[in-house]
C-alpha cells in the first residue's frame, strides 16, 4: 500500500510573517482544528492522499521519487492515485470537477488506499467545534509543492493566521506540536490524497458557503447585533487570513444530512484503465511506465476478484518484460511472482508451481542462495506446494484459507518439492 506513494522532502523555512493569535481566550488549540478527530463522535478530517491523477492526463509518473535536502521539514507522501467522487450522488464523470488535496496521517491514508477494501472513505468533520466553515471533508486546491513546508500545510488547516508566516514563530510551533510531530495519531500533513470532486460539492470559504454555515448567525463584536456569517469568516464570525486556502467537500444523504465521503474501489480501476490507455498511446506498450501501470492495474483487479482481466494484464506484462529486460531482471521476476500468486489464488496450482520454480531458479542464479529475494521466492514456492498438498487432501481453496486463518498448518511432502 505504501508503495503507492510519491514523497517530497521540504527544506526548513525562514520566511518572515506576522504572528497573529486567531482565537480568543487561548482556545485556539481546540477551535481551529479543521476536521480533527473528536473521540466521542468519531469525527475526523483525515483521509486522502495525493497526486494529480485526472483520468485523461498526467500520465507517465507512476514511479515514486524522493527529493532530498540537507535540512528538511519532513516528508509529505502523496498517493499517486486519486479518490474519484465524480459519480457520487447521481453525478456523472463528464460533469465539471476540480482536483482537491486532503492532508492527513498514515492511519487515515491506509483507510483510503487499502487495496482489498471495496469502498474507500474519508471522514468528514461533523461537529461545529471541528467544522469551522461547515460540515464536510476539509481540503485545499494546492498540492504539497505549492506549500513548500509541512508546517505551512498545518497552518493552513489549523490556524486562522497566514500559512505563509515565519514557520519558526510561536504560533507555528504550537500548531506543529499539536498537529505535527507532537500528535499522538501521527503528523497530519504526512500524507496527501488527491480527490476528483464535482464543482457543485466543493465550497471555497472565500467564494461560497456550505448550506449549513450559511444558516448560522453570530453577534457582531462592534454593533452587538445578530448578523449572518460573511464569506471568509469562520463559524464564530472571525475573519480568516486571505492566504489560507480552505475548501469544504460536502456530501449529503437522502435526508440532507452531511456524510463521510466514500467512493467505490471500482472508481480507481476506472482511472487506472484510462491511465493505461493513455500510456499505451503516448509512450508505447513496452515503456516502463506503461508496464508498471499494467502491473498495478492487474494487482488491483486481482484484489477485486476480476481474475480474467488481471491474468490477461499480468501475462502481457510478463511477456513484454521478458522480451525487453530478460528472464532474470527483477521486474520480470516480479511479474512472474504476480502471475504465480494469481494462479494459486484460483486453484491452478500446477501452473503456479511452474512459474514459482522459474522465479526461484532465476533468483538463485542471479543473486545466490542466501539473498533475501531468493529466500522470498523459496517461500512463495513452498506456499504453492503446500496449497497443492492441501488440495490433494480434499481441501478446497476456501477451506484451505479457513485452516490457514486458524493456524492449522499442513506439511509439504518431498514428493512435491
C-alpha positions in Angstrom: 0.0 0.0 0.0 2.7 2.5 0.9 4.5 1.8 -2.4 1.6 3.7 -4.0 3.2 6.9 -2.7 5.5 9.6 -4.1 7.4 11.5 -1.4 8.7 15.1 -1.1 11.2 16.5 1.4 10.8 20.1 2.3 13.6 22.4 3.4 13.1 24.3 6.7 11.6 27.7 6.2 12.9 31.1 7.4 10.3 33.3 5.8 9.0 36.4 7.6 5.4 36.5 8.6 3.0 38.1 11.0 2.2 36.3 14.3 -1.5 36.6 14.8 -3.4 34.9 17.5 -6.6 33.7 15.9 -8.6 32.6 19.0 -9.9 34.4 21.9 -9.1 33.4 25.4 -6.4 31.0 24.3 -8.9 28.4 22.9 -7.3 28.2 19.5 -5.8 24.8 20.2 -9.3 23.3 20.0 -11.3 25.7 17.9 -9.0 25.8 14.9 -8.8 22.0 14.5 -10.2 21.8 11.0 -11.6 18.3 10.6 -9.8 16.8 13.6 -10.9 13.7 15.3 -13.5 14.0 18.1 -13.0 11.0 20.3 -16.7 10.8 21.4 -18.2 11.4 18.0 -15.6 9.9 15.7 -15.3 13.0 13.6 -12.2 13.2 11.6 -10.8 15.3 8.9 -8.3 12.7 7.9 -8.2 11.0 4.7 -6.9 11.1 1.2 -3.5 11.5 -0.3 -2.2 12.8 -3.5 -1.2 13.2 -6.9 -2.9 14.9 -9.8 -4.3 11.9 -11.4 -7.1 13.1 -13.6 -8.5 10.5 -15.9 -7.4 12.0 -19.2 -3.9 13.3 -18.5 -0.9 13.3 -16.1 0.4 10.0 -17.5 3.9 8.6 -17.1 4.5 9.4 -13.5 3.8 6.1 -11.8 7.2 5.7 -10.1 7.8 7.2 -6.7 10.7 9.6 -6.4 12.4 11.2 -3.5 13.7 14.8 -3.4 16.2 15.2 -0.6 17.5 18.4 1.0 20.2 18.9 3.7 17.8 20.4 6.1 14.3 19.1 5.9 11.0 20.0 7.4 9.8 16.5 6.8 8.3 14.2 4.2 4.9 14.5 2.6 3.9 11.2 1.0 1.5 11.7 -1.9 -0.9 9.0 -3.1 -0.2 8.5 -6.8 -3.9 7.8 -7.5 -7.0 9.8 -6.7 -10.2 9.3 -4.9 -12.8 9.7 -7.6 -16.0 11.2 -6.3 -17.4 12.5 -9.6 -20.2 10.0 -9.8 -21.4 10.2 -6.2 -24.9 11.5 -5.5 -26.0 10.6 -9.0 -23.4 12.7 -10.7 -21.6 12.0 -14.0 -17.9 11.6 -14.7 -18.4 14.1 -17.5 -19.5 17.0 -15.2 -17.3 19.9 -14.2 -14.9 18.9 -11.4 -11.8 20.1 -9.6 -8.8 18.4 -8.1 -8.5 19.0 -4.3 -5.9 17.6 -1.9 -6.7 16.2 1.6 -3.8 16.1 4.1 -3.8 13.6 6.9 -1.8 11.0 8.9 -0.8 7.4 7.9 -3.8 5.6 9.5 -6.3 7.7 7.6 -4.4 7.2 4.4 -4.4 3.5 4.8 -8.2 3.6 5.2 -8.4 5.1 1.7 -5.6 3.3 -0.1 -6.2 -0.3 1.2 -6.2 -2.4 -2.0 -8.6 -5.0 -0.5 -11.4 -2.7 0.5 -14.4 -2.3 -1.7 -15.0 1.2 -0.5 -12.6 4.0 0.3 -13.9 6.5 2.9 -12.8 9.9 4.0 -14.2 11.0 7.4 -16.0 14.4 7.4 -16.0 16.9 10.3 -19.5 16.8 11.6 -19.3 18.8 14.8 -19.4 22.6 14.9 -16.4 22.8 17.1 -14.4 20.8 14.5 -16.1 22.2 11.3 -15.2 25.9 11.3 -16.5 26.5 7.8 -19.3 24.0 7.6 -19.6 20.2 7.9 -17.6 18.1 5.4 -14.2 16.9 4.4 -11.6 19.7 4.5 -9.2 20.1 1.6 -7.0 22.6 -0.3 -6.6 23.1 -4.0 -2.8 23.1 -3.6 -0.5 20.2 -3.8 2.5 19.8 -1.5 5.0 21.5 -3.8 3.0 24.8 -3.6 3.1 24.9 0.2 6.8 24.1 0.4 6.6 23.1 4.0 4.6 20.6 6.1 4.3 23.3 8.8 2.6 25.6 6.3 0.2 22.8 5.4 -0.7 22.5 9.1 -1.0 26.3 9.5 -3.5 26.4 6.5 -5.5 23.6 8.2 -5.3 24.6 11.9 -4.7 28.3 12.3 -6.7 31.4 11.2 -3.4 33.2 10.6 -1.4 33.3 7.4 0.1 29.9 6.4 2.9 31.9 4.7 4.1 33.3 8.1 7.5 32.6 9.6 7.4 29.0 10.5 9.7 29.4 13.4 7.3 31.7 15.4 5.3 30.7 18.4 2.0 30.0 16.6 3.8 27.8 14.0 5.5 25.9 16.8 2.2 25.5 18.6 0.5 24.1 15.5 3.4 21.8 14.7 3.5 20.5 18.3 -0.2 19.8 18.4 -0.9 18.6 14.9 2.5 17.7 13.6 5.4 15.9 15.3 3.7 16.0 18.7 0.4 14.5 17.5 -0.2 11.1 19.1 -2.0 9.8 16.0 0.7 10.9 13.6 1.6 14.0 11.6 -1.5 15.5 10.0 0.5 16.7 6.9 2.5 13.5 6.4 0.1 12.1 3.8 -1.7 13.7 0.9 -4.7 12.3 -1.0 -5.9 13.8 -4.3 -9.6 13.9 -4.8 -11.6 14.4 -8.0 -14.6 16.5 -6.8 -17.7 17.7 -8.7 -17.6 21.5 -8.6 -21.1 21.7 -7.1 -19.9 19.8 -4.0 -16.8 21.9 -3.4 -17.0 25.1 -1.3 -14.2 27.6 -1.2 -14.5 29.6 2.1 -13.9 32.9 0.3 -16.3 32.2 -2.6 -19.2 30.1 -1.4 -20.5 28.9 1.9 -21.7 25.5 2.7 -25.5 25.4 3.2 -25.2 24.7 7.0 -22.8 27.6 7.6 -25.0 30.0 5.5 -27.8 29.4 8.0 -25.8 30.4 11.1 -25.6 33.8 12.6 -23.3 35.5 15.1 -23.4 38.6 17.3 -21.4 41.3 15.8 -18.5 42.3 18.1 -18.8 46.0 17.2 -22.6 46.6 16.9 -23.8 43.8 19.2 -26.5 42.9 16.6 -27.1 39.4 15.2 -25.8 39.0 11.7 -25.1 36.3 9.2 -21.6 34.9 8.8 -19.8 36.5 5.9 -17.6 34.9 3.3 -14.1 34.4 4.6 -15.3 34.1 8.3 -15.3 31.0 10.4 -18.3 29.8 12.4 -17.7 32.4 15.2 -17.6 35.2 12.7 -13.9 35.7 12.9 -12.1 36.8 9.6 -9.7 34.4 8.1 -6.3 35.4 6.6 -6.7 35.6 2.8 -3.6 33.5 2.3 -5.4 30.4 3.6 -6.8 28.1 1.0 -9.6 26.0 2.5 -12.2 24.1 0.7 -15.0 22.0 2.2 -16.2 18.9 0.3 -19.8 18.3 1.4 -21.7 15.2 0.6 -25.3 14.6 1.9 -27.5 11.6 2.2 -31.2 11.4 1.1 -32.3 13.1 4.3 -29.9 16.0 3.6 -27.5 15.1 6.4 -23.8 15.6 5.8 -22.0 12.3 5.5 -18.5 11.0 5.1 -17.0 10.9 1.6 -16.9 7.4 0.2 -16.1 6.0 -3.2 -16.2 2.5 -4.6 -12.9 0.9 -5.4 -14.0 0.5 -9.0 -13.6 4.2 -9.4 -9.8 3.8 -9.0 -9.9 0.9 -11.5 -11.6 3.3 -14.0 -8.8 5.8 -13.5 -6.1 3.1 -13.9 -7.7 1.8 -17.1 -7.7 5.3 -18.5 -4.1 5.9 -17.5 -3.0 2.7 -19.1 -4.8 3.5 -22.3 -3.1 7.0 -22.3 0.3 5.5 -21.6 0.0 2.9 -24.4 -0.9 5.7 -26.8 1.7 8.3 -25.7 4.7 6.1 -24.7 4.0 2.7 -26.2 3.2 -0.7 -24.9 6.8 -1.5 -23.8 7.6 1.7 -22.0 8.5 1.2 -18.3 5.6 3.5 -17.0 3.2 1.5 -19.2 4.3 -1.8 -17.8 4.3 -0.5 -14.3 0.7 0.7 -14.7 -0.2 -2.7 -16.3 1.2 -4.5 -13.2 -0.6 -2.1 -10.8 -4.0 -2.4 -12.5 -3.6 -6.2 -12.6 -2.9 -6.2 -8.8 -6.0 -4.2 -8.0 -8.1 -6.2 -10.4 -6.9 -9.4 -8.6 -7.8 -7.9 -5.2 -11.3 -7.2 -6.5 -11.5 -10.8 -7.9 -11.6 -9.7 -11.5 -9.3 -12.6 -12.3 -9.7 -12.9 -16.1 -8.8 -9.3 -16.7 -5.9 -9.4 -14.2 -4.5 -12.6 -15.7 -4.5 -11.0 -19.2 -2.6 -8.0 -18.0 -0.1 -10.0 -15.9 0.7 -12.2 -18.8 1.1 -9.3 -21.2 3.3 -7.5 -18.7 5.5 -10.7 -18.1 5.9 -11.3 -21.9 6.9 -7.8 -22.6 9.3 -7.6 -19.7 10.9 -10.9 -20.7 11.4 -9.7 -24.2 12.7 -6.3 -23.2 14.6 -6.9 -20.0 15.4 -10.6 -20.0 14.4 -13.6 -17.8 16.5 -12.6 -14.8 15.7 -8.9 -14.5 14.0 -8.0 -11.2 10.9 -6.5 -12.9 10.5 -9.8 -14.9 10.8 -11.8 -11.7 8.2 -9.5 -10.0 5.8 -10.1 -12.9 6.4 -13.9 -12.7 5.6 -13.8 -8.9 2.4 -11.8 -9.5 1.1 -14.2 -12.1 2.0 -17.2 -9.9 0.1 -15.8 -7.0 -2.9 -15.2 -9.2 -2.9 -18.7 -10.5 -2.5 -20.1 -7.0 -5.4 -18.0 -5.8 -7.6 -19.6 -8.4 -6.5 -23.1 -7.5 -4.4 -23.6 -10.6 -1.5 -25.0 -8.6 0.4 -26.8 -11.3 0.7 -23.7 -13.5 1.6 -21.6 -10.4 4.3 -24.1 -9.4 6.0 -23.9 -12.9 6.2 -20.1 -12.6 7.3 -20.2 -8.9 10.1 -22.6 -9.8 11.3 -20.5 -12.7 11.3 -17.4 -10.4 13.4 -19.3 -7.8 15.9 -20.7 -10.3 16.4 -17.2 -11.8 16.9 -15.6 -8.3 19.4 -18.3 -7.3 21.4 -17.9 -10.5 21.4 -14.1 -10.3 21.5 -13.4 -6.6 22.7 -16.5 -4.8 21.0 -18.9 -2.4 21.0 -16.6 0.6 19.8 -13.3 -0.9 16.5 -12.0 0.7 14.8 -12.1 -2.8 15.8 -15.7 -3.2 14.5 -16.6 0.2 11.2 -14.9 -0.6 11.0 -16.8 -3.9 11.7 -20.0 -2.0 8.9 -19.2 0.5 6.5 -18.4 -2.4 7.2 -21.8 -3.9 6.7 -23.5 -0.6 3.3 -21.9 -0.3 2.2 -23.1 -3.7 3.4 -26.6 -2.9 1.6 -26.6 0.4 -1.6 -25.5 -1.4 -1.2 -28.4 -3.8 -0.9 -30.8 -0.9 -3.9 -29.4 0.8 -5.9 -29.6 -2.4 -4.9 -33.3 -2.9 -6.1 -33.9 0.7 -9.5 -32.7 -0.3 -9.5 -29.1 1.0 -10.9 -26.6 -1.4 -9.4 -23.1 -1.7 -12.0 -21.6 0.7 -11.4 -24.3 3.3 -7.6 -24.0 2.9 -7.8 -20.3 3.7 -10.0 -21.0 6.7 -7.5 -23.6 8.0 -4.7 -21.1 7.4 -6.5 -18.5 9.4 -7.0 -21.0 12.3 -3.3 -21.8 12.2 -3.8 -25.4 11.0 -0.6 -25.9 9.1 0.0 -28.7 6.6 3.4 -30.1 5.9 4.8 -30.2 2.4 5.8 -33.7 1.3 9.1 -34.1 -0.5 7.3 -35.7 -3.5 6.0 -32.3 -4.4 9.2 -30.3 -3.9 
